Amino acid sequence: MIDIRLIREQPDAVAQNARNKGHDIDVPRLVELDNERRTLQQQVDELRERRNQNASKMKSAGGGGQPDQTIIDEGKQIKLELSESEGRLENADGMFWKLLKAVPNMALPDVPVGATEDENVVVKEVGDKPRFDFEPKNHAEIAEAKGWLDTPRAVKVAGSRFVYIKGDMARLEFALWQFGIETLTNQETLRKIAADNSLNVSDKPFTFVLPPAVAKTAVFEATGRLNKQEQTYKIEDEDLWLNASAEHTMSPMYLDEIVPEAELPVRLVGYTTAFRREAGTYGKDTEGIFRLHQFNKLEMESFATADVSLDEHRFMVAIQEYLMQQLGLPYRVLEKCTADIGRPNAKGVDLDVWLPSQQQYRETHTADYLTDFQARAMKTRVRRSSGEVEFVHTNDATAFSQRPIIGIIENFQTAEGNVQVPEALRPYMGGREIL
């Protein structure tokens, strides 16, 4: 949630930012409602004070008999006026908060302005794309031939866009999680990543977390991530929504809490199964495991002070690049434009892996910098060493989804239909080099 003071001071900038992100926000109406509710709040406070004074008069007068009729009439009039003012305040307050929650976070000045994801900016490409002396297959063809994927039986059980992942592919996925967890919980590795990228950040390891896979409506809304129309599943007859990514239930972990500055940064790496509707998806994106209704993710979450939070974002991107480099996968880095970073984000970066079967890069990682947007709604604060209390800043970023497995199968396939195991994953695959 954005700071209302910023909207009061820079309404035109807030309105332009909303347009850049593709949101139609009536900022003048929001400012009008803000003024109205503040005026009404003042009236209500004054009337409540008058009510208290009247009650004191009634009590004093009652000691010697019946209070004067003027005091009684005054009390009735105050009660009537207070009821009307409280009703108007409640109505204005409801409209104000609904509109305020719809205002997107302010994008950082260096975020490219664009209307669609096609206007994301390629920052760099890393790694050599494989050259094959045979026609490369896509990951689904290889996996199905190996008996690693069983879609027909999953459709019988759960419907379309669900799969059974079996055998060596299932083991490869768990090797990916283990490699990611070991990397993120290793202080020496994190110190090296920070140094190699000239980042002056803490080398504090991430804490491994298995978070809930569901969140209450109010909590999910506070994160700014509840997407009822396109992505989020609700549990029938329950005030619970299935998470669409692990950070959706890690970011509100410190809801309504004040964290001592000495404990920051708080860094979490969480694993969970996630669920998304993925409405409107078709074609190659529905083959194999590229875009499922149910998938697994290993996600980073960070809580930090405002002065170091942007470097924390850069650090997470550096970690993502390190993980991809260790796997030996060719990838590119994208600076996401205003229309693609999302409503809660101030900045966003994507990593895309090269897929030989499609002859294009496809997204595997995203890193979101949210400033205090989430923390303001979640009331997650930090008590600085000076004693001052302020909102924390949050970051989240993909450590691994299942998509790097697609990149591994396609980039490391052989003419015989086998798959070479990346060296970084071999310790978690019993030393196996070929699947």
N, C-alpha and C positions, 0 to 999 in steps of 0.2 A: 504494500500500500504506500502511495506517495505521500510526502509531507504536505499537509494543507497550506503551510506557510509558503512553500514554493509556488503553489498555485495562486495564492493571493499576490505574491510579489512579481511573478512572471507568467501571467495567464496566457499570453500570446505564445511564449516558448513552449509551454505545456501543451497547448492546442496543436502547434506545429509538430511537436514530437509525436503526438497521438496520430496525426495524419500520416506521418512518416512510417509509423508502425501499422497502418491500415485500420485504425480505430476511429470511429466517428463519435467524439466526445463533445458534449455541449458544455464547454468550460464556462462561458458567461453564466449559464444557468446554475452551475455548481458554485460559482462565486456568490451569486445571488442567494442561493440556499444557505451558504455559509454565513452570510451577513444576517439573513433572516433568523437562523437558529441561534446565533449569538445574541441578537436583540431579544428574542423570545426567552432565551435562558436568563438574561438579565431581568426581564419582567417577572419570570417565575421565581427567581431568587428574591426579588424585592417583595413579591406577594407572600412568599413563605415567611419572610421576616415580619411582615405586617401581621400575618396569621399568628405568629408566635407572640407578638406584642399584644394582639387582641386577646389571646388566651391568657396572658398574664393579667390583663385588665379584668377579664371575667373571673379569674381566680381571686384577685384582690377584692373585687366588688362582692363576690359570693360569700366572703367571710362575714359580712354584716347583713346579708339578706339577698334579695333578688337583684342581679346586675341591672344597670340602667338599660332601657330598651335601645338606646342609640348604640350601645356597645354590642348588644345582641344583633342588631340590624347590620352593623358594620362587619361583624363576623360572618354573617350570611352572605353579604356582598363580596367579601374577600374570597370566601369559599367558591362562589360562583365564578368570579374572575379567574381564580387560580385553576379551576377545572377547565375553563375554556383555553387558557394560555398553555396549560400542560398538554391538552389535546392537540393544539396547533404545533407545539414544540415537538411532540412525538411524531406527528405527520411530517414536519419539515426535516426532522432528524433522520427518519427512515429514508426519505428521498435523497437526502444528502449523502448518507453512507452508501447507499446503493450506487449512486453516481460516482462517488469517490473511489470505491473499490474497482470500478471499471476503467479508471485512468491508468494507462500503462506507465511503467518505470521510465525514467529519462535515459535515453541512450547516451553513451559517452560521445564526446565530440569526434573521436576518430572512427566511429562506426559508420561504414558506408551507407549512404541513403539509397534505398532501392525499394521497388514495389513488389518484387518477387524474388524467390531464391536464385533465379538465374542471374541476379545482380550481386550475388556473393562474390567476394574477391579472392582469387587464388594467391596465397602468400608464397607458397613454395611447393615443389614436388621433391620427394625424397625416395631414393632406392631405384634399382634397375628393374624395369618391367621384364618378365620372362620372355624368352624366345623359344618357341616350340618348333620341332620338325614334324609335327603332326597337328591335326585339328583339335584344339583343346575343347574339353567338354565342360558343361557347367557343373556346379557342385551337386545339384540334385541328381543328374545322370550318374555321376560317379558314386554317390552315396547309395542310390537305389540299387545299382548293379552290385555293390558290396553288401547289400542287406542291412545298411546302416539306417535307412529311413523306411518307415512303413506308414504311408499316408492313407491308403484305403481303409485299413483297420481303425485308424484314428478317426476318420470321418464317420464310420459306423458308430463309434462310441461317443464322440463329442461334436461332430459336424465339420464343416469345411474350415480350413486354416488352422488345423491342429495336426500334430504328427507324433509318432513314436520315434524317438532317437535311440538307436541300439548299438551294442557292440563297441567297436573301436572308436566310433564317432562320439558316443557317450563318454568314453574314457578320455578322448581328446578334449572334450568340453571341460571335464573335471580337472584335467591337467592345466587348462587355461586359467581356471579359477585359482588353483593352488599356486601357480606361478605369479598371478596378480597379487594375491594376498601376501605371499612371501616378499615380493618387491616392496609393497606399500608398508609393510610392518618392519622393514629393515632400515635402521637409522643410517648405517653407512652408505647404503645405496641411495637413499634420499639426499644425503649430504653431497654425494658425488653428482647427482642430477642437478642440484641447485648450483653447485660450483661450475659445472660444465656449461650452464646457461646464464652465468653471471647474475644469479638471483640472491639477494641478501634476505633469505627467509629462514625460518626455523627449520631444523632438521628433525623435528618431533615426528615420530612414526604415527601412522594411522592405527586406530583401534579397530579390530575386526568386529563387526556387528551383524547379527541376524535380526533384522527389524520385522515388525508386524507387516503383513501384506495388506492390511486394511486400515482405513482412517475414517473418523467421524466427519460428517459434512462440514461442520464449522471449522474443524482443524484443516481439512483438505482445502477449503476455500481460503483459509489464512495463508497457505503456502503459495497461492496464486496459480496452482497447477490443476485445479478441478476443471476438466473439459467434458461437460455432460453430453454435448452433442456428438463429438467426433471420436472420443477415445475412452471414456471412463465407464466401467461397468459398476452398477449399483447392486447390492445384495437386497433382494426383495424382502419387504417388511422389516428391514433393519436400517438404522441410521449409519450405515457403513458402505464405503466404496472400496473396490479393489484397487490397489495401487497400480499405476501404469509405469512405474520405475522406482527403484529402491530409494532414491532421494526423497520421494514424496512422503515417506514415513520417517525418514531420518532428519529432514530439515525441521520438523516440529518437535523434535526430541526434547528441546529445552523450552517448550511452550510456557509462557508466564514465569520465566525464571531470570534471575540476575546472576551471571557467572562472574567470578572474580577474574580480573585481568591476568593474574598469574597463571590461570588455567588455560589461557588462549595461546596459540590457536588450538581449538578442539578439532581434531581430524578423525573422521570415521570412514571406514570402507565397509560397505554393507552388501550382502548378497541376498537376493530374493527372487522368487518367480514373480513376473509382472504380467498384467493383462491389459490389452488394448483392443478397441473395436476395429481400428484401422479402416474407417469408412472410406469408400471410394477407391480402394486399391485394386489394381488389376494387372494383367500381363505377367511379365517376368518377376515382378515383386511378390507374386503369390506362389512361386515355385520353391520347393525345398523348404528351407528355414529362414528365408530372407525377411519375410514380414508375416508373422504369425499373430494369432490372438493371444497366445500364451508363450512366453519366452523367459529366459533367465538373464540376470544382469548383476554385475559387480560394479558398484557405484561409489564414487568419492563424495564426501560432504565435508565442508569446512566452515567453522565459525571463527571469525577474526575481528580485530579492531579495524576501524575505518582507514587508518594510516598505512596498513600493510595488506589490505584485502585485495587490491589490484595485483600486487606481486604474488599473492596466494593463487589468484586465477592463472597467472602466467606459469606458476610452478606446476599447477595441475596439467596445463597443456604440455609442459616439458615432460612430465611423467607419462602422459599419453604417447608422446613421440618416442620416449625411451622404450616403452612396452612394444610398440610396433617395430622399432628398430631391432630389438632383441629377437622378435619373431622372424625378422628378415623380410617383412612384407613391404612392397612399394606402396607409398601413400602420398597424399597431398594435404596441405593445411589450408583451410578456408577461413577468411574473416567474414562472418555472416552480416548481411545488410539489415537495415532497420526492420524491414517487413518480415524477416525470417528469424530474428533473435528471440521473439516471443514477448508477451506482455510483461512478465515480471523482470526481464533481463535488461541490464544496462549494456551488456556486451556479450557476444557469443562467438565461439570458435568451433569449427568442425574438423575432424580428420576423416578422410575418405580413403578406402583401400582400392587398389587397382584390381578389377575383375576381368581376366582374359576373355571369358565367354561373352561378356557384354562390351568389351573394348572401351570401358569407361570406369571412372572412379565412382564408388558408392560409399555412403556414410557408414562409419563404424563407431565413431566417438563424437561426443559433443561436450563442450565446457561452457558453463553458464556463470556469469558474474552478475549478482543480483543486488549489490550494495546493501542498503538497509530495508529494501522493499518488503521482503518476507518478514524480517525481524519486527518491523513496525506493526504488522498485523498479528504476528505471533507473540508480541510483547517479550521478545527475547533480548535481554540487555546485558551489558557488561559494566561492572563497577571498576572504574579506572583506579590506578594506584593513588590518584589525587583525591579520590572519594566521589568524583562525578560519575553519574550513571548515564549511559547513552546506549543506543541500539547497536547491536553487533552487525557485522556484514557477513553475508553467506555466499558460498560458492558451491557448486556441484559440478561433477564431471564424470563421464564414463571411464571406468577402468577397463572393463571388458563387457561387451554384450556377446551374443552368440555369433555375430557377424564376422569377427576375425576368423572363425572356423571356416566360413565360406571362402575367405581369402586364402587360408592355408590350403584347403582342398584344391582350389583352382590354380593357384600360383605354383604349388609344389606337386602337381599331378605328373604322372609318368605316362609314357606311351602304352604301357601295359594296363593302365587304369588304376595304378596304385597311388599312394600319397606319401611323400617324404615328410617326416616329422621334424619340425623346427628344432634346432639343437637345444634351445632354451626350455623346450617342453619334454625332452627325452628323459630327464630324471624322474618325471612324474608319469612316464609311460613304461616303466620298467626297462629303460634303456633302448627301447625299440626305435629304429631309424626309418622303417618303412611300414606302412599300413596297407 
